[in-house]
Amino acid sequence: MSRLWTVLAICVIAVSAIASPPTARGVAGIDPENRPVADIRVEGLKTVSQQLVLNQIRLKKGDPYAARIVSSDLKRLQHLNKIGKIDVKLEPQEDGSIVVVYVVEELPLIADVKAVGNRKMPDQELFRLVRLRAGDPVSGFLIERAKKQIVAAYEKKGHFDTSVSTDDELLRESGILLFQVVEGPTVSIRAFKLEGNKSYTDKQLLSKIRSKKYSFFGLLGKGELSRQRLREDGGALRKFYQNRGYLDADAFPEIQRSADGREAVVTFTIVEGERYIVDSVVVQGNKVFSKSAILEMISLRVGDMFTTRLLGKSRDALKTEYDRLGFVESRVTARPLFNEQRPNRVEVLIAIKEGRPYWVGPITVKGNDQTQNKVVLRQTTLMPNRVLNGNAIDRTQRRLQASALFKRANVTILGDIDDTHRPVLIEVEEANTGSLGFGAGISSDSGVAGTLNMKQRNFDILDFPETIGEFFSGKAFRGAGQSMSIDLQPGDIASRYSVRFREPYLFDSSVFLDTTGFFFERERTDYDEKRTGGVVGMGQRFGEVYSASVRGRIERIDITDIDADAPTDVFAVAGDSTITSLGISLTRSTVDSGVFPTVGSRLTLAASRAGALGGDYDFTRVDIRYHKFWTLEEDFFGRRTTFSARIRGGVIFDDDKSPVFERFFAGGHRTFRGFEFRGIGPRGIRADTGADNDVAVGGDWLFLFGVEYNFPVYEDVLRAVIFVDTGTVEEDFGFDEYRISAGAGIRLKTPFLGRAPFAIDIAIPIAKESGDETQPVSFSIAIPF
C-alpha cells in the first residue's frame, strides 16, 4: 500500500509541475508564492527602452509574488515583438522577501529590407505591405504576416500561384531582410458553372456573383481569379437563399485549372436544403404595445416563409416605434426557435425590454468654432422638455453629416438611465466651407468654357470685419449658414456670370430667401442672345419633405446679329425687350442625396405668369418634373446599382404670345441624348424667302420620359449607365411626333476631377422626325486647375 501512495504522490507532483508556469531560477528549497517583492529589475536591454518593458509588467514592488501574474507579464513582453528569449530570476533576501529579475534577450535588428523577383509589383508598393524597416527588430510573426500580405496582393492582381520566401541565412549573418518573390501566372476565369440549384435558375444566381469572367475587350474586367472574392461570392449566394427561406443553404466554389494553369472554370455547388416557414410568433415583455399591434408592425407573418432579412427588418421596425415614443433604452431581440418535432418550421421569439420613456434635457453643441449654435440646432427636431425621440437623434446626425458645413457629426444621449430628462450632446467638426476654384470645361451642348468660382457655404451677411486682418483670414462674413457664390464662366459659344445669395432660414424661421443676379450671352445658329437680369425668391419648408416658393424675375434680352435666313420668330423679337414673371412652385423630395440619389423621389410643380410685373410679353407657363430612384442591389463594398425614371411635362398657354427665347426646347446631353442640342421640335420659316427653315424655334408643349440603369464597374471611380430617352416638343399639345433613343455611357469620378465632372454617352435614335438633328455622342467634362 505504501508503494501505491508513493507512486500516486510522484504522479501528482509531475502533473502539477507540467500545469504550472515555468519555475523561476535561484529559489532552491523555498516557495516564492506570496512572498513580498522587494524590487523588480530588467537585465539585458541594449536598444529597447527600459520604461517600455516596465510598462508591460503588472507585478509591482511591494506586491506578493504570484506566478500567474509573472506568466502574463512574459506574454505581454513577447507581444512587443522586440524581445526574443525571456527568463525570470528570483533573488531571496534576508528578510524573507525576493527580488524579481527579468532577464531578456533582445531580437536582432533589421539592417535593410530588400525584394527580388517582384516584376509586377513596384518595390514601393511591396514595402508598404511589409511595414518593416531598417532598425526594426527581427520578428518572425511580422515577417510571416508580410509574406501573406504580399501573396494576397498578387492574388488580387490575378497572379494566383505566387509564393514569397525570405533568406534566413542572410538575415542572421548581415541583418538584411530579403523577400524572394516567385510571381505566379495570371489566372483568368473563363466560365462559371452551377450545380445543385433547383429552386432558382442559373441566370438568377449568377447575377449575385461579383467575380467576372474573362472579357476579350476587358470592359467588364480581366476575369482575375481570387479565392477571397470567390468566398464572398459563396456568401452572396448563401445570403440570397437565406433571404428566401432556405436557412440551411450553402454554396461551395470549386476551381478547375487548365493544363498551363492560366485559365480556370469555377463551379459553385449549391446545397439548397428545405424552405422554412413561420409557425408562430411569440412576444414577451411588451406593455406599451399590445401583441396584436406588434404583429401589425413586423414583417413576418404566420405561414410566410422565414428569412433572416425579414427577421432583422421586424426587429428594427419595433425598435423604431419604441424610440419614437422616447423609450431610447429599450431593447428588442428577435430570434428563431427550431423544433425537431416540426422540421422546417420556425417559432419566432420577440423579447422586449421596454424600460421607461425619456424627455429631452439641455442640448449642448460643441466643436462649432465659427458656426453659430442656431445653425447646428436647426438640423434637429429635438426640443428641451419634449419626448426624446430616438429616431430624431439618428436623423439629426445624418442631416449634419450630409451638410456641407461639417466634416463629421455625432449626437450622443447623456445622463443616467434613471433620469427623467436626458441631456443631448451634439459634436461637430467644421469643414472648410470657403472655396476658390479655377477650371475649364467642354460640353457637347455649350462648347468650351473657363470657370472662376468663389463660394462660401457658411456665409453671414451681417458679420462685418472689425479689422482688415479678420477679412483676409476668413473670420468675417462667416458662421450663419448662408450661401454666397460668384461664378464667372467665359466661353467660346456661351458665357455666364452670376452672383447668388441664399438664406435658408430667414429670421430663424422655415422661410428661405434666394436671390440671383446674372448676365448671359450665347451665339446661336442664326443670331446672338444676351440676357441681363435677376431673380428673387422666397419660400417655406413644410417638414422635411415639402417646400413651396414664390419667385419674381426680371430680364433684359438683346437679340442681335440676326442672319438674313433666320426664322421669322427670331426677327419678331429682334433688339431689346424686357420680360418679367411671377411664379410659384411646390416641391416634394425624399431622395437620399442631391449628388447621386439612390432611393426616393423628387417632384416639382411650377407655374409662372409672364407680364405679371410688366414687360413686353404676356403668357402663362406650367412645368412639371418628377424623378424616381430605386436601389436594385448593394454589393459587398456598399456600391449601389440603381434604376431611375424621369418625367417632365411643360405647356405654355396664350398661343402666339411666347417669344422664341422662352419656349421649350429638347435635345442634347442633359435632355434628350442621341440628338443635338435643341435638335428636335418645330422648325421655323425663313424670313427672307418664306421657305421652311431647319432652325429650331421651340414649342409650347414639351413631354420627356426616360429610364436609366446605373451600375458600378470599377471601385468607386467608374460607373456605367444604360438608358432610354423618349419625348416630344411640339407647337400644340400632342404626341404625333414622338422620338425615342437608346444608348449607354460611363461616369468617371476622381478626387482630382471633382464630384461628378465627367460623363460621356452614346445614343442611337430609334424613332425620329424629318428635320431632327442627331448626335450619337454627347459628353460633359470639367477640369479644375
N, C-alpha and C positions, 0 to 999 in steps of 0.2 A: 504493500500500500504506500509506503514512504517513497518508493521509487516512482510510483504513479504521480504522486503530488509533486515530486521534483521535476518530472517531465512537463507537467502542466504549467508549473511556475516558469520554466525556461521558455515555453511557448508564449505565455502572456508577456514576458519581458521582450521577446523578439518582436511580437506584433506591435506592442506599444512603441518600440524603437522605430519600426517602419512607419507608423502612422503619425508620429510627432515630427515637428520641424527639425531641421538639422541641428545637432547639439553644437554649442559654442566651445571653442578650444580654450584650454587654460583654466578649467574649473574641476580638476580631478578631485573626486571624493566629496564634492558639495553639490547641492541642488540650487541653481541660481534663481529658480522661480520665486517671485515675490520679494526677492532681496532688494533693498533700496539701491537706486542707480546714483552713484557718486558723481559720475561725469560721463560725457559722450564725446568720443574723438573720431576723426576721419583721417585715415592714413593712405598714402599712395597717390594723392591727387597731384597732377602736374599742370594741366591746362583747364580742366573743368573747375568752375567756381565752387569753393567750399560751401558758400551760402546756398547755392542751388541744391547741393546734396543734402545739407541740413534741413532745407525746407521740405524734403520728401520724408524725413524721419519723424514718425509720430511718437516714438519713445522719448521722454523728456527727463532731464536731470531732476532727481528727487522722486520720480515715479517708481513704483515697484516693477521689477523686471518681469516681462511677460513674453514668452516665446512666440505666441501668436502675433503679437504686435511687431516683433522683430521680423517674423516671416513676411508680413505685409509690407514692411519697410524695404525688404530686399526686392520684392516685386516692383514697388514704385521706382526704386533706383534703376532697375533693369529697363523699365519703360522709358527712361530718359534717352535710351539709345546712344549713350555716351560712355557707358561703363560695361566692361565685359565680366570678368570674374570678380565675385564679392565674397568676402569671408568675414565672420564675426568672431572677435577675440574678447574674452572676458578676463579682467584682472581683479582678483579678490583683494579687498583692503582689510586692514587690521580691525576696523570697527564692524566688520561683517557686511559692508556694502561692496558693490562691484563697479568697476569702470568698464563701459562697453565701447569697444573699438571696432569700427567698420573699416576693414582693410580692403581697398578697392584696387582694381587693375583697369586703367583706362583703355578704351578701344583705340587702336591706331588711327591716325588721321589720314584723310584722303589728300594726296599731293596734287592730283589733277584728275579731271573727268574727260574721257575721250570716247569716240564712237567710230567704228569702221563697218563698212558694208551697207550703210543706210543711203542708198541712192535715191529712193523715192521720198525720203523724209529729210529735210534740211537739219543740220546739227542744232540750230537754234530751236526748232520745233521739238526735236527729241529731248534736248536738255530741259525744256520746260516741263516735260513729262517726268523726267528723272528727279528733279528737285534736290539733287545732291551736288555740292560744290566743293572746291578745294578748301581744306580746313575743317570740313565736317568729319565726325567720327565714322569709322567703317562699321555700318550697321547692316547685318545680314538681312534683317527684316525689311529695311528700307530699300536695299538693293533688289530683293526679290519682288517687292511691290513695283519698283520702277520697271523691271523686266516685264511684268504682267501688263503694265500700262502701255508700254511700247508695243507689245503684241496686240493689245486691244485697239490701239490707234491704227496699226497696219491693217487689221481686220476691217476696220471701218472704211479704210481706203480700198478695200477689195482684195488685199493680199492675205489669203486665208490661211496659209501654212507657214507663216513667218515664225522664226524662232530667235531667241535672244539669249546669249550666254555672256559670262564675264571671265576674264583671265585671272583666276585666283592667285596663281604664282606671281604674276606681275604685280598684283595688288599687295601681296605680302612683302615682296622684295623692294619695290620702289614707291608704293603708295598710289600708283596710277590705277584708277578705276576705268577699265576699258570694256565698253559694251560692244559685243560682236554680234552684228545683225545679219541673219540669213533671210533675205526677203523671199517670201513665197510667191507663187504666181497669182495673178489676178483671176479670181473665180467669178464667173457671171452666171446668173440664174437664167436658164433657157426656158423653163416651164414650171408651172405649179400643177400638182395633182391633188385630188381629194379622194379619200376612201372612207367608207363607213357612214357617210351622211345620207340619211333617208328622208328627214323632215324638210330639209331646205336644199335648194339647188346649188350647183357649183357656182353659178353666177352670183347668187346672194351671198355666199360665204367668201368668195374671192374678193368681193368689194370691201371686205373688212381687213384684208391683208395689206399692211403698209409696205412691205418689201415689193420691189418692182422687178419684173423680168427684163432681160436684155432687149434694148430697142436699137435698131440699126442706126438711126439718126441721133440717138441719145437724148431726145427731147424729154422723155419721161424717166431718164436716169440710165445708168450703165448696168443696172441689174447686179450690183455687187452683193456677194453673199456675206451675211453677217449672222453669226449664231445668236447674238444678243437680240437682233431685230427679229429673227425667227421665233425666239422665245416670246417676244412681245406680240408677234402675230398669233402665236398659240393662245396667249392670254386674251387677245381680242376676240378670237373665235369662241373661246370658253365663255367670255362675258356675253357674247351675242346669244349663245344658247341659254345661259342662266337668266338672262333678261327676258327669256320667253318660256320660263318654267322648267327647263331641263337642268336641275340643280347639280346633278351628278355628271354633267357633260365635261369632256376634256378633249384636248387636241394636242397631238404629238408630231412635231416635224421630223422627217427623216430625209437625209441628204444622200443623193446618189451622184457620185462624181464620175466624170468621163475618164477615159484611159490616160489622157495627158494631164488630168487634174484641173483644167482651166474652165470647165463648164460643169453645171450641176442641174439636176432636176430635184425639186423639193416636193415631197409628198406629205400632206397633213393627214394623219389617221384620226378620224373623228370617232369618239365614243359618246353617243348621244344619251343613253340612259332613258329613263321614263320622265314624262312631264308631271310636275307636282301641282296639286290642286289645293286651294284653301278650303279646309274642312270646317274650321270655326275660328272666331276671333274672340279672345278673352281680354277684358280690360280690367286693370287693377289700379287702385289708388285715386280714382277720379272723384272729385266733389264739385268742382266748378262747372264742368260739363257733364251731362248725362251720357250714358253709354250710347243711346240712340243718336245723340248729337255727334259723338266722337266717330261713330260708324259712318256718319254722313261726311265727315271731314276727310277721312282717309281714302286712299285709292284702292285698297284691297277689299274685295267683296267675297263673301262665301260662295263657293262654286267657281270662282275665277281661277285662272292659272296663277301660281305663286311665282313672283320674281323678286330678286334682291333689289332691283331698281324701284319697284312699287313699294317695297317694304321701307326703303330709305325715304322715298317721297312721302309716304304716310307719316313716318316719324317727324320729318321736317314740317309737314303741314300742321301737325298738332303743336309742335314747339312754337311755330309762328303764331298760332292763336293764343297760346298762353302768354307769349311775350307781348302781344298786342294789349293784353289786359294788365300788364305790369308784373306778371309772375316771371321775372327775368332769371330767378334762381331755380326755376322748375327744371326737372329732368324727365325726359321721355325716352324710354328704351323700347325697342320692338325687335323681337327675335322669333324665329320659327321653332316649334317643338315637333319632333318626329315621333311617331308611334309605330312600333314594329307590327302591331296588330292591324294597322291600317296603312299599308305601304302606299307610297306616292301621295299621301295626304298630309297636310301641314296644319297644325294649330298655331295661329299667330297670337303671341302673348304681348300685349301692350301694357307696360308698367309705368305708372306716372307718379312722380314725387312733386306735388304742386307747390309746396312752400307757401309763401304769402305774397300779396301784391305790394308794390312799392310806388312811391311818388318821387318826383324829381326834386332834388335838393339844389344847392348852389351849383351853377355852371361856371367853370373856370377855363379860360383859354390861355395857353402857353405857347411860346415859340414864334409869336407874331410880332417881330420887332418893328416892321414897317406897316403891316396891315392892321387896320382898325378892328377892334373886337366885334363890332356890329357886322363887318363883312364876313367874319367867320360864323357868327351866330345865325345869320340869316340863311345858312345852308341846312339848318335843323328845324324840326317842328317841336323840339323839346322845350318845355316851359316850366320854370320852377312852380312847385305845388300842383303840377298836373300829373296824371298817371305816367309812370315811367315805361313808355312803350319801347320794348327791346328792339322791335323792327325799325323804329326811328333811329336807334343807335347805329345799326348797320347801314341804314340809308344815308345818314349824315356822313359816316366815314366814306362811303362810296362817292358821294357828291363832292366832298372835299378832295378826295384823291383824283377825281376826274377834272377838278378845277385847274385852270391854267395858272392859278396863283400859288399853288403849293406843290412841292415835290412829294411829300409824304404827309399823311394824317392818321391819327389814331384817337379813337374815342373810348374812354375807359369809365366803367362804373366803379365808384369808390365807396367807402363806408363799410360798416359792419352788416352782416347778414340779419342782425336783429333790429337794425334801424328801420324806421318807417319811411324816412326820406333819404335817398342815396345821392350824394354829390356826383357830378359828372365832370370829368376832365377831358378837354379837347386839346390835343397836342398837334401842332402843325410845324412843318419845316418849309419856309418860304422858298419859292422858286425865283429865278431871275426873270422878272416879268417884262423887262425892257429889252428891246431888240433893235438893231440897225442892220438891215440886210441889203446886200448888193447882188445882182444876178442878171441872168439873161434867160429868155425862153423862146421857144419856137413852137408854133402850133399850126396844124393844117387849116385852122379856121381864121387865125389872126396874124399869121406871119411871124416875123422876128421882132422881139421887144426887149429892151433893157428894163431893169427894175431897181428902184431905190425905195425901201420900205422902212419907215420909222414907226415903232409901235410900243405903247405902254399899256399892258393889260391890267395894271393896278394903279390907275391914274386917280388923282384928286385935284379937281379944277380949282378948289379953294385953298389948297396948301401952297401958298406963295413962299418963295425962299426968303429967309431972313438975312442970309449972306450970299455973296456970289459963289462961295465955296459949296453951299448946300445945293445950288442949282447944278453945278458941274459934277458933283459927286452923286447925283441921283437921289438925294434925300428929300428934295422938294417935289411938289406935284405928284405925290405917291401915297397910296395906302387906303383909298376909298373904294377900290374895286371897280372903278370906272374904266372905260376903254377909250384910248385916243390913238389914232393912226393917221399917218400921212403916206400916201402911195404915189410914186412918180413912175410911170411906165411909158416912156417914149418908144415908138416902134416905126417900122417901115410902112406898114399898112394901117395900123390902128395905134392910137396913143390915148392914155387915160391918166388923169391927175385928179386926186381926190383927197379930202380931209374928212375924217369921220370921228364923231364923239358919241359915246353911248353910256348912259347912266342906267344900270339895270334895276336899281331900287331908288326911284325918285322920292326924296323926303322920307327915306327909310320905309317905304311902302312897297306894295307889289306892283306899282306902276313903273313903267320903264320909259325912257326918253332916248330916241335915236335920231341923230341929225347927220346929214352928209352934204358937203358941197363938192362939186366936181366940174371938170372940163374934159370933154371927149371929142376926138376927131378921128375920122376914118375915110380912107379912099375907097369908095365903092366902084362898081363896074363902070357906071356911066356918070358919076357925079361924086363930089366930096361933101361930107357931112360933118358939121361941128355942133356940139351941144354944150351949153353952159347953164348950170342950174344948181338946185339944192332940194333936199327932201327933209322934212321934219315929221317925225312920227312919235306918237305916244300910245302906250298900250298897257294892258294889265294881265298878270298871270292869275289863273284860277286853279289853285293847287299846283301839282307837278306835271299835269298833262295838258291842260288847256291854256291858251292865251289869246287875247284879241287886241287889235291895234287900229288906230286911225292915222292916216298919213296924208300930208299935204305936199304937193310937188309943183315946182315952177321951173320951166326950162326955156331958154332962148335957143332956137335951132336956126342954123345958117346953112342953106343948100347952095353950093357954088360949083363952078367948073362943069356945068352940065354939057354932055356931048349932044351933038345935033340929033343923033339917032336914039336918044334916050326916050323912055316911055313918057306918055302924056301925064301919067300920075306923078312923075318927078317934076316936070315943068309946072304942075299945078301948085307945088309948094316951094318954088324957087325963091331965093332970097331969105330974108329974116322973117321969123314968125315966133310967136310965143304960145306955149301950151301950159295949162295948169290943170291940176286934177286933185280931187279929194276922194280918198278911198278907205275902205275898211277891210279887215281880214280876220279870219278865225283860224287858229292852228291847234291841232291835236297831235302830240308827239309822244310815243312810248319807245323810241329807239334807244339802244344802249350806248351809242357813240355817234358823235357828229362827224367823225372822220371815216370810220369803217364800220357802219352798223351791221350787226349780225342777227338781231332779233328786234321785233316791234314794228311799228308803222308810223308814218308821218302824213298827215292830211292838212292841206291848206285851202281854204276857200277865200277868194279875194274878189272884190268888186270896186270899181272906181268910176267917177264921173268927170270926164274932161270938160273944162269950161265952168266948173262949179265955182272957181275963184277968178273967172275972167279968162282972157286969152282969145286966140283966133280959131279954136276948134271946139266942137260940142259933140260928144258921143259917150257911150257907156261901154265899159269893158268888164267882163267876168272871166275869171281864171280859176280853175280847179286842178290841184295837184295831189296825187296820192302815191305813196311809195311803201311797199310792204316787204319785210325781210324775214326769212326763215333760216334757222341753223339746221342743216341736214345731218352734220356729223362733226365731231370734235376728236382730233387724233391724240396720240399719247403726249404730244408736246403742247397741247392746247390750241392748235391751229384749227380754225373752223372752216368748213365748207358751207357756203350759203347759197340760197336761191332767193331772188328778188323779182318783184313785179312792180312796174310803174305805169301810172296812167296820168295823162294831162289833157285837159279839155279847156278850150277857150272860145269865147264868142264876143263879137263887137256889134252892138246894136246901133241904130241910126245909120242906115246904109248910105254909102257915098259921102259920109262926112268925116271919116277917119283918114288922116294923112298917111302916106306910104310909110313914113318912118315910125308909125305906131301900130302897124298891122302885125299879124302873126306870120312868122317865117319858120322853116324847119329844114334840116339837113346839116351835116357836119358832125364832128366828134361828140358834141355834147347833147345833140337832139336826135339825129337820125343818121346812123352810120351806114356807109355804102353810097351816100350821096354827098355832093359838095356842100359847102357852107351856103345856106339859103338855096339849095339846089332843087327843091321841089316846091310845087304850088303854082298859083296863077302867074301868067306872064303878061307883060304889058303890050301896049300898042305904040309903035314908033310915032313920035310927034311930027317928024318931017315928011313921012310918006303915008302914014295911016296903016301900014302893014303890021303884021304880028311881030313882036319883039321877043327875044329869048332871055330878057332880063326879068328876074323875079320881082313882083310888086307886092307880094304878100296877100293874105286873105283875112276875111272877117270870121273865119271858122277854123279851128285847129283841134285835131284829136290825135294823140300819140299813145301807143300801148307797146310795152316791151317787157321782156323777161331776160334774166341773166343768171347764169350758173357760175359761181366764183369759187375756185378751189386752190389750195396751196400746192406748189410744185417743188420748191427748194427752200427749206428752213422758213424764216420769216421774211425772206428777201424777194422771192419770186412767186407770183401767183398767176393763174391763167383764168380766162373767162370765155364762156360760150354764150352767145346771145342771139335774140331775135328782136328786131325793131320793126314796128308797124305804125301806120298812121296816114294822115292826110292833112293838107292845108287847102282850103277852097274859099271861093268868094262868098258862098252861102252854105248853110247847114246841109250836110250830106256826106255820103261815103262812096260816091261814084268813082272817085279817083284814089283808090286805096293802094298804098305802097307797102311792100314787105321786103325786108333784107335780113340776112343771117350771116353770122361770122364768129370769129374768135379773136382773142387778143391776150396780151400779157400786161402785168402790173409789176413794176420794179420799184422796190422800196429799199433805200440805203440811207444810213445816217448822213452821208455826205450830200445826197441829193434832196433831203428833206422828208416831209411826212408822206406825201403822195405825188411825187413830181413827174413820174414817167409812165405814160400809158400809150400803147400802140395797138390798133385794132385793124383787122382785115375783114371786110364785109362784102358780100355779093348780093346785089338787088335781085330778088325773086320775082317781084311784081313792081312794075314802074309804068309811068305815063310818058307820052310823047312830050319832048321838051325838057324832061328831067335831066339834070347834070349829075352823073355818077362819079364816085371817087372810092375805089376799093380800099385804099389805105388812109387811115386818119390817126393822128397822134398828138401828143402834148408832152413837151419836155421843158423842165425848168432846171437851170443850173445856177446855184448860188456861188458867189465869189468869196 
